[in-house]
Amino acid sequence: MGAVADRIEEKLQKAFAPSALTVTDDSHLHAGHAGARPGGESHFTADITASQFDGLTRLARHRLVNDVLAEELAGPVHALVIRARGLNE
């Protein structure tokens, strides 16, 4: 993985201590599209399962993730697909 993906994973690990976390760089699927960078690391998917998401709506879960990754979303990350689940799902 690249530096941006590593930073995303590190921040999500620190903020949520998830039981499962996968960060995927999907940039190659968006080559030539708006926001795509020549070196990649612009489009990601984050699959995360953590107890902090139990009982929250999908919107609330996304807001938590977006808050943690605000710096990346303001800079190098053009798009982020979030699949956030609680432990009881």
Secondary structure, DSSP 8 states (H G I E B T S, - for coil): --HHHHHHHHHHHHHH--SEEEEEE-GGGGTTSTT--TT--SEEEEEEE-GGGTT--HHHHHHHHHHHTHHHHHTT-SEEEEEEE-TT-
